[in-house]
C-alpha cells in the first residue's frame, strides 16, 4: 500500500533533481501515524530524511485536503516570525502522485501527542506561553508583505465557515445526530470580527518542540485549513483541544494538557488577549463553532477509516463521539 501512495518510481527521480542528490532515487517511506486528515510520510535515504505530505486515498471533496494551499503558506512564511519547515519540492498539480503533494524538510525535534518521552523535562507553563505567543505571531503576520493578500476572504469569514461545515456535515453524515443539527441552528455570527492569517487547526501536537529546549517551538505543521479569516476561530479551536484535569478526552485528540502543571483554558485565553489586545467578549460563539467543526471532522474520519482511505490507520471505537462533541458545544451556548 505504501508504494502506491508515494510512487517511488516517480517521486525518487523528482527528489533527486530537486535536492541535487541521486541518493534520493532510492528511499524508504514510513507512514507517520496520527494524522486524521492528510497522510504524512517520513522518507529516508542515504542522503538523510524529508517529509512527504499528501491527501488520503479515495474520493476527495472539493476544497478539502488542499496540499497546494498548505505548501503555499509555508513558502510565504519562510523567514518570518512563524517557524515553518522549508518546502523542498512542490507538486500542486499532482503530476507525481496523482494528487497534489509536497515534500518539506524534517525539522529536528519531537511532536508530543499523548505523553512526553521518558526523562523529558519541560516547564508546562513556559511551553504553553510560547504556544500562545506563536499563535499570536501567526495572527500578526503582515499579510501583504508575505504575499498572502489573496489567500482568502476575511470578510464574512465565520458565516461562511458555519455554512461550509454545515454542508460538510450533510455530506459525511450517515444518520441524523440531533445535537449536531441543534448546534448548527443555534450558531450566530458576532457583529464585529477581525482579519488575520489563521492556521485552522492550531494545537500542541501540530508543533515540533525542540528536543534540548522543550519549551521552544521549532515549527508549526499542518497548514491545510489556513486562510485569511477571524483569528478568534483559531484561539477557540486551541481551547477546544485544551483538556483540563478530570475532563474526558476527545477520542481523536490528545489530552496531554490535562497533565497537572499545564495552565487552564482561562489562562490561555487571558495570555492571548494580553498579547494581541483581542476582545474576547464573543468567544463562546467561536468555542461552539469549534465543537461543530471537530464533530464533522470526527464523522469524516469515521467514514474514511471505514472506506480504507487512511493507509490502514484505525482510531478505535468512535461510536457516540460526534454526538458528545456537539452536545458539549450546545452546553457552551446555553451556559
Helices and strands as residue ranges (DSSP letters): H 2-6, H 8-19, G 22-25, E 28-31, E 39-45, E 48-54, H 67-77, E 87-91, E 101-105, H 124-139, H 157-172, H 178-186, E 196-198, G 204-206, E 207-209, E 217-220, E 227-229, H 231-241, G 256-258, H 265-276, H 283-306, H 321-334
